[in-house]
Amino acid sequence: MNGPFDAEAFARETVKSIETGDAYASVLERRVIRLEEIVAARWPRRWFLRRKLAREIRASVAIWDPGYIDPGNFHGRRISWASDQADEILDRQARAREQGWPEPDGQDRGEDGWAPGTGFLS
């Protein structure tokens, strides 16, 4: 070992790992919901949503410098995009905590987990 066990550093690293995992899960959840929306839509809307998602995916992989990620490496470019999206979520959460604002999604949830504007008639 390099020295005595630092419980505070361990706690910080653990919390950071949990928050990072949550951010990646949020990115994945948004992507899955977009796909579910396409599958559930009827013909004209389905075609429009598929084209829109295809354009967004192509744009997300086109932004990387060829010297950084090979243009033929679609997987690597999408992983980098997802990582950037997760970092953006973590940055928004950190800024919100610093300012004392509610969660960045704007949902102030009560003890029962319900948030205004999330009901059936909202």
Order of alpha helices (4+ residues) and beta strands (2+ residues): alpha-alpha-alpha
